[in-house]
């Protein structure tokens, strides 16, 4: 296989098109951490770099290990995936996945004294999910918990005194969003039933978590621009999510809907950043939303 073909296979294996949504989750967590500092405190870019690179490594490690553990299942259900098609060996995928998981976890653990145990918990959940999800029902809850921990680790990495109330809204919303998404995604090879399709309506509610945070915690960002931008980002996310739900129908409709929902995550994170008075982080999330959308047609989301 050519070098370009190898690179493409690894990018597909890593679900690299979803990586911008992990970046935006981290940025939202950083915005929460900064709330515990002075209002004009600058973004600690050194710590942010550790958190961003470390979290992306953990995420892509989880994706690679997922395919490595599911090689036999994919040989039956998705034979074009990189491992069953022979483009990447399962042994290489396992080595790469475990290596990236170790490095990423170490980077997260050293970002702050408050992140060590959270980082180890995240790594443990990643390994447990990939090892047992094919035969233990309900393990998609672990997958959602992994996503919910992303803003928590980023917030505590930025400031050990990050406000728990803000984290509850953002991490809880992220958890609920990915949980509902995962319920539909697990049916993507068999077709989505009526009950599963109704579960997808949790998604627009979860996408409004930044709005709940704004109202309940009495946050008052300076200037109408930040409020308008935050509300606009929520509107974009909700419209995208509802469009994905309405596209659900017959066999084969779920993967496209799941891709749309994953791609909307940065819009929700942008709303969090804008409403917390961090426009730079908000615009970076908007950039991640655009990048995720551009990559979606080229790199499968699931």
N, C-alpha and C positions, 0 to 999 in steps of 0.2 A: 504494500500500500504506500502511496506517495506521502510525503511529509504533510502536505495540505490535507489529505484524507485522514491522517492520524489526528491532526489538530481538530478537525471537524468532529471526529468521533469522540474525542475527549470532551469537547465543548457540549456535545449532545449528552454524553454520559453525566456531566456535571449539572445539566439543566442551567447552563450559564445565562440563558435569557431571563431567569428568575433572580439572578444575583442583585440587580438594581433594587428589587423589593426588600432585600435584606439590608442593603445600604440605607434605604429610607427608614426602615425600622430602627436602625442604629441612630440615625440623625434625630428621630423623634425622641429616643431615649436620652440623647445628649441634651436636647432642648429641655427635657424634664429635669435633668441633673443641674442645668444652669439656673433653674428657678430657685435652687437652694443657695445660690451665690448672689452677689450684688446684681442689680438689674442691668448694669452696663458691663458685666463681666464678659471678657472675650471668650471665644471658643478655644479650649485647650487643644490645639491641633495635634500636638504630639500624642496625647492620650487618645484623641479621636482617631488618629491613624492606626494605633494599636487595636482599638475596638473595631474599626471598619475592616481592616485586613484580617484580624483574628476571626471575626464573625463570618465573613465571607468564606474563609477557609473551613470553618466548622460546617457551614451550610453545604458547600460543594462536596465536602467529605461525606456528609450524610447522604447526598444524592448518589455518589459513586458507590458507597457501601450498599445502598438500597438495591442497585442493579446487580452488585456482586452477590448478595444474598438471594436475590430473586432470579438468578440466571436460569434455573430450570423452569420456573413459571413463565418467564419471558420467552423461552424457547417455544412454548406452546401458544402463548397469547400475543406476544409482540416480537416475532422472530427478527424484525429489522432493527431492533435495538443493538447498540454497539457490541455487547458481549455475545448474545446468541448468534449474531451475524458473523462472528469471528474477527471483527475489527480490533477488539481489545480482549485480552484474556481475563478470566475471572481472577486469577492470581495477581496479575498486575493491578487490577482494579482494587482488590482488597488491600494490597500494600500501599497504593497511592492514597486510598481513603483513610486508612489508619494513620498514615504519616501526616496527612493534612489535618486530621482531627487532633492529633497530639500537638502539633505546632500551633494550630488555632486556639486550642484550649489554653496552652501556655501563655499565649499573647493576651488573652482575655484575663487570665488569672493575675498577671503582673500589672494590669492597668490601674488597679487600685487595691487597697487592703480589703475592700468590701466585696470584691468580685470572685475571690478564690473558690468558695464553696458553691456559688452560683454557677461558675464555669464548669466545675466538676459535675454538678448536677445536670447541666445541659449536655455534657459529653456522655454521661451515663444514660440519659434519656435517648440520645441519638443512637447509641449502640443497642440499647434494649429494643427500641422500636424496630430497627432494621433486622435484628436477630429473630424476633418473634411475631412480627405483624402478619406474616403470611398464614399463621395457624392459630393465633390467639385473637378472639373477637374483641373489638373495642379499643385496639391499640392506637387507633387514629387519635385518641385523646392525648396520647404521648406526643404525637406529631404537633398537635395544636399547642401543647404545653411548651414544646421547644420554641415555637414562634413567639409565644407569650413571654418567654424569658429573654428574648433579644432586647426589647427596650428596657427591661429591668437591669440587665447587666450593663447596658450602655449608660443608663442613668447613674447607677452606683459607681461605674468606672469614672464618670465625670465628677460626681460628688457623692461621698458616702452618706451625706445627709439628705439625699433626694426625697422629695415628699411622697409618702406612700399613697395619699389620696389620689394624686395625679397618676401615679403608676397603676393604681387599681383600675382607673378608667381606661388608660391606654393599653396596658398589658391585658386587661380583661377583655377589651374590645378586640384586640388582636387574636386572643385565644378563641373567642366566640366566632370570629370571622373565619379563621382557618379550620376550626372544628366543623362549621357548616359546609365549608368548601370541601373538606375531606370526606364528609358523608356522601356528597355527590360524586367526588372523584373515584371513590372505591367502586362505584357502579359503572364507570365509564366503558368497560369492556362488555358489559351485559345489557346496557340500556337502562335509562333512568325511569324508575317507577313513580307513581303519583305521590306516594308518601315521601320519597326522597326529594322530589321536586318541591314539595311544600316546605321541607326543611331548609331549602335554599333561601327562603324569604327571611331567615335570620340574618343573612348577609347585609341587606341594606340597613337593618337596625344596628348591627355591629359597626357598620361604616360611619354611623352617627355618634360613636363614642366620644370623639373630640368635642362635639356639641354638648353632650352631657357633662364633660369635664369643664367646659367653659361656664355653663350655667351653675352647676352645683358648687364649684370651687371659687366662684366670684372673681375669675380672672378678668382683668381689664387691660388688654393690649392698647398701647398708645396709637391713636389715629384710626380713622375709619378704614383706611386702606388695608390694615392688617385684618380687621374683622371681616371686611368684604372678601379678601383673599381666602381667609379660612372658610367662610361659608361657601364661597365658590368652589373650593377644592372638595368640600363635602358633597356639593351638588354634582360635580363631575363624577365622583366615586359612586354615588347612589345611582345616577343615570346609567353608568357603565354596568353596574351590578344588575340592575333591573333588566337591561338589554340582554345580558347573559342568561338571566332566568327565563325570559320570554323566548329565548332561542332553544330552550330545552324541548325536546320532542322525541323523535324516534331514535333508533340505534345510531350511535356515532355522533350525537349532538353534544354529549358531555365534554369531550376534550376541548372543544372550542370555547365553551362556556367557562370551564375551569381556567383556561388561559386568560380569558377576559377578566375574571375575578382576581386572579393573581396579579395581573397587570394594573388593577385599580388600587392595590395596596399603597403605592407611593402617594396617591392623591389623598388618602386618609392621613398618612403621616405628614404630608404638607400642611393639612388643616391643623394638626396638632402644633406644628412649629409656628405657623402664623398666629394662632390664637394664644400661644405662649410668648409672643412678641419677639420671635427670632426669624426675621424675614430671610436672612441669608440661608439658614438651614431649610426654610420653607421652599425657597427657589431651587435649592439643590435637590429636594425631594421632587419638585416639579420636573427637573431635568431627568431624574431617575424614572419618573413616569413616562417621559418621552422615549428614553432609551429602551425601557422594557417593552413599550409598544412597537418600537422599530425592530427589536430582536425577535418578537413573538412569531412572525411568519417564517423565520429562518431556523429557530431553535425551539423544539417542542417544550411546552411548559410542564408536561407530566409524562 
